[in-house]
Amino acid sequence: MPRKAVFFDRDDTLIEDRVYLNDPDDIHYLDGVFEAVKKVSDAGFEIVVVTNQSGVAQGIVDTKNIFEIHRRIRRVQNTRPLRSDRTTIESRNQGCSMRVSLLMDLNPACVGWWVIG
């Protein structure tokens, strides 16, 4: 049976966009985000966080900092009524190939998917 999923962009959808966020201490969640995502999850949708981090490919953002930022986001989510099933980092150099790979892995039938952000 196809799974339903909602894909949330990370920057300016879940957290404030800090252009080339490279400091794990600079994560600021948008107001109401936990409650909103919980409603989507409670409605039976898989929650997927996606982010295009071109700063990694450009050498502006350190990969270890991206992983730490996402580790902290997952840690906060685990203490709140929100879960993130998958997070993918995509650089402009990868084009859409990573997104397509992630989407096909989740549900090749593409039924019941929404993208926010």
QUIMORA-V278687 format. One record per residue. N is the residue number from 1. RES is the residue in one small letter. SS is DSSP state (alpha for helix, beta for strand, coil for the rest). PHI is phi as a letter, one per 20 degrees, with the letter a starting at -180 (none if undefined). D_FIRST is the distance of its C-alpha to the first C-alpha in Angstrom with 2 decimals. Layout:
# QUIMORA-V278687
N_RES_SS_PHI_D_FIRST / N_RES_SS_PHI_D_FIRST
This chain:
# QUIMORA-V278687
1_m_coil_none_0.00 / 2_p_coil_f_3.82 / 3_r_coil_e_6.45 / 4_k_coil_e_9.58 / 5_a_beta_b_12.77 / 6_v_beta_c_16.47 / 7_f_beta_e_18.84 / 8_f_beta_d_22.33 / 9_d_beta_f_25.32 / 10_r_coil_f_27.64 / 11_d_beta_e_31.05 / 12_d_coil_m_32.21 / 13_t_coil_c_28.85 / 14_l_coil_d_28.65 / 15_i_beta_c_32.08 / 16_e_coil_f_35.31 / 17_d_coil_f_35.74 / 18_r_coil_d_38.54 / 19_v_coil_i_38.92 / 20_y_coil_l_38.39 / 21_l_coil_g_37.67 / 22_n_coil_c_39.21 / 23_d_coil_d_40.31 / 24_p_alpha_g_37.90 / 25_d_alpha_e_40.33 / 26_d_alpha_d_39.85 / 27_i_coil_e_36.32 / 28_h_coil_c_36.51 / 29_y_beta_f_33.51 / 30_l_coil_f_33.47 / 31_d_coil_g_34.32 / 32_g_coil_m_31.52 / 33_v_alpha_f_28.78 / 34_f_alpha_f_27.67 / 35_e_alpha_f_27.52 / 36_a_alpha_f_25.63 / 37_v_alpha_f_22.91 / 38_k_alpha_f_22.68 / 39_k_alpha_f_22.06 / 40_v_alpha_f_19.13 / 41_s_alpha_f_17.72 / 42_d_alpha_f_18.52 / 43_a_coil_e_16.56 / 44_g_coil_n_13.31 / 45_f_coil_e_13.32 / 46_e_beta_f_13.50 / 47_i_beta_e_17.13 / 48_v_beta_c_18.23 / 49_v_beta_e_21.96 / 50_v_beta_c_23.25 / 51_t_beta_b_26.89 / 52_n_beta_d_29.11 / 53_q_coil_d_32.12 / 54_s_alpha_f_34.61 / 55_g_alpha_f_37.34 / 56_v_alpha_f_36.20 / 57_a_alpha_f_36.73 / 58_q_coil_e_40.04 / 59_g_coil_m_41.24 / 60_i_coil_e_41.64 / 61_v_coil_d_39.02 / 62_d_coil_f_39.05 / 63_t_alpha_g_35.78 / 64_k_alpha_f_36.64 / 65_n_alpha_f_37.02 / 66_i_alpha_f_33.59 / 67_f_alpha_f_32.03 / 68_e_alpha_f_34.25 / 69_i_alpha_g_33.33 / 70_h_alpha_f_29.60 / 71_r_alpha_f_30.41 / 72_r_alpha_f_32.34 / 73_i_alpha_f_29.67 / 74_r_alpha_f_27.19 / 75_r_alpha_f_30.02 / 76_v_alpha_f_30.72 / 77_q_alpha_f_27.09 / 78_n_alpha_f_26.94 / 79_t_coil_e_29.90 / 80_r_coil_c_28.53 / 81_p_coil_f_25.56 / 82_l_coil_b_23.55 / 83_r_coil_c_21.51 / 84_s_coil_d_20.85 / 85_d_coil_f_17.98 / 86_r_beta_b_19.35 / 87_t_beta_c_22.57 / 88_t_beta_c_23.72 / 89_i_beta_d_27.31 / 90_e_beta_c_28.06 / 91_s_coil_d_31.55 / 92_r_alpha_g_32.82 / 93_n_alpha_f_33.74 / 94_q_alpha_e_30.11 / 95_g_coil_l_29.35 / 96_c_coil_e_25.70 / 97_s_alpha_f_24.74 / 98_m_alpha_f_23.63 / 99_r_alpha_f_21.48 / 100_v_alpha_f_19.80 / 101_s_alpha_f_19.32 / 102_l_alpha_f_17.79 / 103_l_alpha_f_15.42 / 104_m_alpha_f_14.30 / 105_d_alpha_f_13.95 / 106_l_alpha_f_11.65 / 107_n_coil_a_9.27 / 108_p_coil_f_10.84 / 109_a_coil_f_9.27 / 110_c_coil_l_11.25 / 111_v_coil_d_9.65 / 112_g_coil_m_11.23 / 113_w_beta_d_13.59 / 114_w_beta_c_17.19 / 115_v_beta_c_20.18 / 116_i_beta_c_23.18 / 117_g_coil_o_26.47
